[in-house]
Amino acid sequence: MTSAEILIAIQIVVFLTLFTTAGVFAFKPLPWLALIPGIAVFAYWNMIHDKAKTEMYRYGDWFLTTPLMLLAVLQQNNVTNEYIHIVLVLNMIMVAAGFFATKEYEKQTKAMWFLLACLVFIPIAYVLYSLPIEKQAAIFLLGIYSINHVIFILKETHILKPDIASMAYSAMDAVAKVGLLAQIHI
């Protein structure tokens, strides 16, 4: 099997996993959480069928789902709406900057966008690490976000080939969404 075929297989497995998760969580006490894997299902369907726009679908997914994931953790910790809004806006800036860092710019411009993503990640990480109640879910989310930054660096420095990085992103995406939802409902 080629790495492209393995990538498609992984994306199909992630699609099916998220599809099943969305169906299950639609009938849980907080059915809005089904939006997290549901949006990702749409993104993975499109990634499988339109490989040329994989980054657009991936970052579109993250732009919509990571704020929902943060919202779930922050609400469980009784964080005020003011702080929730700040964290969610910072998260959307982080994802947007990460998307621009994937574009075909010169290295300095790519680095500038990635640096912006990292800088706005710092207060998000601080808030997640500081949460008093649902510490496990917050640390889990913090770890997933950090690993995604590492995957980006490894891809940009050519340590990981693009297909391998995409496989890693897909696996981390499934772990993040299913794992967080499982922790929230345990």
C-alpha positions as CSV (number, residue, x, y, z in Angstrom):
1,M,0.0,0.0,0.0
2,T,1.2,3.5,-0.7
3,S,1.1,6.2,1.9
4,A,-1.8,7.9,-0.1
5,E,-3.8,4.7,0.2
6,I,-3.1,4.4,3.9
7,L,-4.1,8.0,4.4
8,I,-7.5,7.4,2.7
9,A,-8.0,4.2,4.8
10,I,-7.2,6.2,8.0
11,Q,-9.6,9.0,6.9
12,I,-12.3,6.5,6.2
13,V,-11.9,4.9,9.7
14,V,-11.9,8.4,11.3
15,F,-15.0,9.3,9.3
16,L,-16.8,6.2,10.5
17,T,-15.7,6.6,14.1
18,L,-16.8,10.2,14.2
19,F,-20.1,9.4,12.4
20,T,-20.9,6.7,15.0
21,T,-19.8,9.1,17.9
22,A,-22.1,11.8,16.5
23,G,-25.0,9.4,16.4
24,V,-24.4,8.2,20.0
25,F,-24.0,11.7,21.5
26,A,-27.1,13.0,19.8
27,F,-29.0,11.0,22.4
28,K,-27.0,11.9,25.4
29,P,-27.9,14.5,28.0
30,L,-26.0,17.3,26.1
31,P,-27.0,16.6,22.5
32,W,-25.3,19.8,21.2
33,L,-22.0,17.9,21.8
34,A,-22.9,15.7,18.8
35,L,-22.0,18.8,16.7
36,I,-18.3,18.2,17.4
37,P,-18.0,14.9,15.6
38,G,-20.9,15.8,13.3
39,I,-19.0,18.7,11.8
40,A,-15.8,16.6,11.6
41,V,-17.8,14.0,9.7
42,F,-18.7,16.6,7.1
43,A,-15.0,17.7,6.9
44,Y,-13.7,14.1,6.5
45,W,-16.2,13.2,3.9
46,N,-15.0,16.2,1.9
47,M,-11.3,15.4,2.6
48,I,-11.8,11.9,1.2
49,H,-13.5,13.1,-1.9
50,D,-11.6,16.3,-2.6
51,K,-8.0,15.7,-1.6
52,A,-6.8,19.0,-3.2
53,K,-8.7,21.0,-0.4
54,T,-7.8,18.8,2.6
55,E,-6.2,21.6,4.5
56,M,-9.2,23.9,4.0
57,Y,-11.6,21.2,5.2
58,R,-9.3,20.3,8.2
59,Y,-8.9,23.8,9.4
60,G,-12.6,24.6,8.7
61,D,-13.4,21.6,10.9
62,W,-11.1,22.9,13.6
63,F,-12.3,26.5,13.3
64,L,-15.8,25.2,14.2
65,T,-15.2,22.2,16.5
66,T,-12.3,23.4,18.7
67,P,-14.3,26.3,20.1
68,L,-17.1,23.8,20.9
69,M,-14.7,21.5,22.6
70,L,-13.3,24.3,24.7
71,L,-16.8,25.5,25.5
72,A,-17.7,22.1,26.9
73,V,-14.6,22.0,29.1
74,L,-15.0,25.6,30.2
75,Q,-18.7,25.3,31.0
76,Q,-18.0,22.2,33.2
77,N,-15.6,24.3,35.1
78,N,-18.1,27.2,35.6
79,V,-15.8,29.7,33.8
80,T,-17.5,33.1,33.4
81,N,-18.9,34.0,30.0
82,E,-16.4,36.8,29.7
83,Y,-13.5,34.4,29.9
84,I,-15.2,31.9,27.7
85,H,-15.6,34.5,24.9
86,I,-12.0,35.5,25.2
87,V,-10.7,31.9,25.0
88,L,-13.0,31.1,22.1
89,V,-11.9,34.2,20.1
90,L,-8.2,33.4,20.8
91,N,-8.8,29.8,19.7
92,M,-10.4,30.9,16.4
93,I,-7.4,33.3,15.8
94,M,-5.0,30.4,16.6
95,V,-6.8,28.1,14.0
96,A,-7.0,30.8,11.4
97,A,-3.3,31.7,11.8
98,G,-2.4,28.0,11.6
99,F,-4.4,27.7,8.4
100,F,-2.5,30.7,6.9
101,A,0.8,29.1,8.0
102,T,0.0,26.1,5.7
103,K,-0.2,28.3,2.6
104,E,2.6,28.6,0.1
105,Y,4.3,31.7,1.4
106,E,8.0,32.3,1.9
107,K,9.4,30.8,5.0
108,Q,9.4,34.0,7.0
109,T,5.7,34.6,6.3
110,K,4.8,31.0,7.2
111,A,6.8,31.3,10.4
112,M,5.1,34.6,11.3
113,W,1.6,32.9,11.0
114,F,2.8,29.9,13.0
115,L,4.3,32.2,15.7
116,L,1.0,34.1,15.9
117,A,-0.8,30.7,16.4
118,C,1.6,29.8,19.1
119,L,1.4,33.1,20.9
120,V,-2.4,33.0,21.1
121,F,-2.2,29.4,22.3
122,I,-0.3,30.5,25.4
123,P,-3.3,32.1,27.2
124,I,-5.5,29.2,26.1
125,A,-3.0,26.8,27.6
126,Y,-2.9,28.9,30.8
127,V,-6.6,28.8,31.2
128,L,-6.9,25.1,30.5
129,Y,-4.1,24.3,32.9
130,S,-5.6,26.5,35.6
131,L,-9.1,24.9,35.5
132,P,-9.9,23.5,39.0
133,I,-12.7,21.0,38.4
134,E,-12.5,19.0,35.2
135,K,-8.7,18.9,35.2
136,Q,-8.4,15.7,33.2
137,A,-10.4,16.9,30.3
138,A,-8.6,20.2,30.2
139,I,-5.1,18.6,30.3
140,F,-6.2,16.1,27.6
141,L,-7.3,19.0,25.4
142,L,-4.1,20.9,26.1
143,G,-2.0,17.9,25.2
144,I,-3.9,17.3,21.9
145,Y,-3.5,21.0,20.9
146,S,0.3,20.8,21.7
147,I,0.8,17.6,19.7
148,N,-0.9,19.2,16.7
149,H,1.6,22.1,16.9
150,V,4.5,19.6,17.0
151,I,3.1,17.8,13.9
152,F,3.0,21.1,12.1
153,I,6.6,21.8,12.9
154,L,7.7,18.3,11.9
155,K,5.8,18.7,8.6
156,E,7.2,22.1,7.8
157,T,10.8,21.0,8.6
158,H,10.3,18.0,6.3
159,I,10.8,15.4,9.1
160,L,7.3,14.2,8.4
161,K,6.1,13.8,4.8
162,P,2.8,15.5,4.1
163,D,0.8,12.2,3.9
164,I,2.3,11.0,7.2
165,A,1.5,14.4,8.8
166,S,-2.1,14.2,7.5
167,M,-2.4,10.6,9.0
168,A,-1.2,12.0,12.3
169,Y,-3.6,14.9,12.2
170,S,-6.5,12.5,11.4
171,A,-5.6,10.1,14.2
172,M,-5.2,13.0,16.7
173,D,-8.5,14.4,15.5
174,A,-10.4,11.2,16.3
175,V,-8.6,10.8,19.6
176,A,-9.4,14.4,20.5
177,K,-13.0,14.5,19.6
178,V,-14.0,11.0,20.8
179,G,-11.7,11.1,23.9
180,L,-13.0,14.5,25.0
181,L,-16.6,13.5,24.6
182,A,-16.0,10.3,26.5
183,Q,-14.4,12.2,29.4
184,I,-17.2,14.8,29.5
185,H,-19.8,12.1,29.7
186,I,-18.1,9.7,32.2
